[in-house]
Structures are given as structure tokens and as C-alpha cells.
Amino acid sequence: MDREFLIDLFADFGPVTIRKMFSGFGISADGTNFAMALRAGLYFRADDVTIPQYEAEGSKPFQYQTRTKTVTVNSYWQLPARLFDDSEELAVWARGALAAAQRAAVKKRPRAKKAAAKKAAAKKPKPTAKKSKKRPSRKKSSS
């Protein structure tokens, strides 16, 4: 899949940003990445709300091989092939994928705040014992 094909594919959905990613492209709207176009196909962001749709279509989650195992990424599911010929329905699925990505971003925010708070707490100087201040010596001036 090339950039021009993807732009045409998402025409009914609306404007998308397409960036190079791994061996393909990351696709985003409104600053949120919701799809990946890789050699193996087009994958949309999914969650508990949208995964049943993909399962009903016989789709599978994104998988890749490492030297020792197959890794399954349940947050991205392959778009059913029939949708490549129906840009209006593809737009509906894309909106669902964008919503799933936005829900995931909302879930991550509290963790980011907690991590930032921990980091800030670690940077604060630890209280030390109070040091007694020495009084400056008063020299008598000779007149």
C-alpha cells in the first residue's frame, strides 16, 4: 500500500495524516494514531468495544515474529478485506478505530500524571538536619 492509495481509501472518513512507520505507515486523525498499514495489511485500533466486530468478520489481531516467538498485539486488528471496496463502511470502521484510540489515550493519562509526580518527588532535595548558624564575630574597632 502506498501513501496515495491510503489517502484515497480514507477519503470518506476525512483528512488523515500518514507517516512512515516500521515497514509501512501509521495513520492518524486529529493527532491520534488509529491505524497501521503494513506489508501484511491494514490494521485498525481496537478495544473491548470494537473487537467483537472484528471477530464477527473473522479478522485477526496484528502479529509479528521475533526470533523466539510470535507476538500478538490485541490493540490492532486486521481490517476485513471487503471494506476495501466500500469506502463509506470503511469510514464507519475508521471512526470506531479512532474512538478506540481516543479511549486508550484517556486511560493512559492518569498513569502519566502519577509517573510525573513520582519523578518530581524524586528530584526534590531531601530535608537535612538544621545547621546552627554561627554568629559573625564582632570586632571591636579601635578609634
Sequence and secondary structure as in RCSB ss.txt:
>XXXX:A:sequence
MDREFLIDLFADFGPVTIRKMFSGFGISADGTNFAMALRAGLYFRADDVTIPQYEAEGSKPFQYQTRTKTVTVNS
YWQLPARLFDDSEELAVWARGALAAAQRAAVKKRPRAKKAAAKKAAAKKPKPTAKKSKKRPSRKKSSS
>XXXX:A:secstr
  HHHHHHHTTTT   EEEEETTEEEEEETTEEEEEEETTEEEEE  TTTHHHHHHTT  EEEEE SS EEEEEE
EEE  GGGGG HHHHHHHHHHHHHHHHHHHHHHHHHHHHHHHHHHHHHS                   
